[in-house]
Each structure stands twice: as structure tokens, then as C-alpha cells.
Amino acid sequence: MRRFVWSVVAAQVLVQIGAFSLPALLPGYIDRWHLTKTEAGALVGIFFAAYVIAVPVLVALTDRVAARNVYMAGAGLTALSHLGFAFVADGFWWGLALRAAAGIGWAGAYMPGLKVIADTLDGNAQSRAVSAHAAGVGIAGASSYAVAGLIAGVFGPQAAFLFGGVCALVAIGIAFAVMPGDPPTHAAGVSPQALLDFRPVFRNRAAMAWIAGYTFHTWEMAGLRAWGVTFLALTLAQAGAPGWLPGPTVLFTIAGFVGIAVSILGNELSQRLGRMRVVTVAMTTSAALAACAGWTVESSTLLAAALIVAWLASIFLDSSALTAGTVQAADPAMRGATMGLHSMCGYAGGFIGPLGVGWALDLAGTNVALGWGLGFGHLAVVSVLGLAFVRRLG
């Protein structure tokens, strides 16, 4: 069973390894394609918007057909998106279309891959497997910044996307080899008309509490992931830095790895102390850090980097706890639909986050500190609202 779980996690790592190539290389694309900050935010955010549209159908479909089939289609579309960026994209509209394709592809890979694991386990074993899955996705996401920066620095930005496309193709082979090809055992007893009927999920108050928390969590995380490298690059240009300090893509990768470790710790703490306590600490801390980080853009690169690392870690603290909470609260017969709604709501917030930061930067014009203060500051408000919602529902 461990071999099966880790094979699925490996496939998810390969699908995800190119996911943040665009945010990692965003400063260059802003200059090369003459993008406004709002357009740059839209290029990152459209990934989440497309995900939101596709995920309710694709994940709920796994309650009827083999999740492997959905997963392979999603990984294939992810590969197509990366290869399109490598060989075709030459401006905003091509980039927008290909990023949307990547969002649909991730909708077919992320939660269906997680459901393959969740359907085989229960209890603490299930919770730990979900945490391992989240860690694998997190490792790939964090690594994608440094990987994209390294490959682009040596071979050019197109090569970074080519690498992501090839990795996604390898993930298809792993999925075909290890994932079950049979439809769920309960599929024959469920009406096809119920495919998109989320009313039973909305009536599950426990599941909706975690879904609400995940929505605001992803809003905040997506905003930081989209603009973190650009923020650090600008701070470095404005304030300078000692020679030993790594570059922006490596710094953000370090922040991501710290976040992964914290995410695993958060899931273990949630089993001992209670998920609501962990979520409360995480969202309160991330709100405080978000309110401070943007204002450091012209003052100190070391301080800005330290705040970004701490902020991302605090966001990750409740990442596994929120997802595992939804999985465990779901009715097994509606697990696919519940996880689909979980992702749909979360990634709706993920679309707004990058766009909101970009809009604030354009709104502030040449006042750099105000733009980043408002852009990251709105994510502090989001975190506070998320905590209020999850505690109210929970």
C-alpha cells in the first residue's frame, strides 16, 4: 500500500513541477510582453478560474468512472499547456489561453489523484496519506520556482516550460501503471442526474466549515505565490542585498520547503490539539505577516525575505489540516463531489488573489511601497475573514 501511495504522490510531483514556472519568470514576461500588473495577475489567476469551472464536473465524475481516466486526461492537458508555452505563446492572449488549459488540466489531476488515495484508506492512515499527498504537491510547487529559474537562466524560459511538459507526460505513464482502472463500487447505484448535485454537500455543515476555510486560505496563498518572486526581485533591486543571499526564485523555493515542513507539522498537531486551534493560529499569524510584508519593499531585502518565508510557512500551517478535515467529514458516497466543491470554492479564491494584488499595484501607480502594502494588505483582511467564517460554520 505504501508503494501505491508514493507512486501516486510521485505522479503528482511530476504534474505539478511546472505549475509555477510562470510566476517564477513573471518579471521577464512583464517586460517581454509589455504587460500591465493587472494583466500579469490575470495570467496567473486565470489558471484558478479555469480550474473552478472544470473541477466540479471532473472530480464529481470520479464518483461514476475510474479516477485514473480523469487523471490521465488532466495530466495530458497540463503537458499540452506547458509545451504550448514553450513553442507557441508570444503574448498575453496566447498566454491566457494556455494558462486556462493548465487550470483545467490541474482540475483533472489534483483532486482525482487525491481521491485515488483517499478511497483506499481511512482514519489516521488516510489523514497521513492526505498529508503526504499535500507535501508532495507542495515540494513540487516549491521546487518549480528554483527549477524554472535555473533552467531559464541557462537555456531560456521556453526550456523551463518544456521541462514541465515532459514531466507531465511521464506522470501519465505512472497513472496508467498504478491507478485502478475500475469505476467506484457505488457508481451503479447513484443516479447520473446527481452528478452536479451539491445540495447534500452544502447540508454537511462539518465539511462546509473546512471548505470555507480552504477558500480564504487559497485566496491568500495564490496571491503570495503569484507575486512573491516579483516582490523579492523588486526589493533586491531597490534595497540591495548581501552577496550570500540567494536569488528571488531560490528564496521562494526555500520558503516553500519551510512551508511543507510546517504543513506536515500542522496536520499532526491538528490530530493532537484539534483542527480548529491549528487553523486559528495559522490564519491569525498569516494575517499579521501579510499586513507588514508589503511595506518593506524599499527598506531591507533581508527583512522582506524573512517576512515572506514566515508568511508562507504560516499559510501552509493549516493547509493539510483543512483538506484532511474536508476528506474526513465527507460522506464516502459523495466524497468526489465534496472534494470537488472544496477545490472549486478554494480555487475561486485563488483566481481573485493574484488579480487583487496586481490591481492594487496598478492603482498605486509609481508609489511602490503603497502598491505592495495594499496588495499584500488585502490578503491580511482575507485571512481574518477566513477565520471568522470557519469558526462560525465549525
Order of alpha helices (4+ residues) and beta strands (2+ residues): alpha-alpha-alpha-alpha-alpha-alpha-alpha-alpha-alpha-alpha-alpha-alpha-alpha-alpha-alpha-alpha
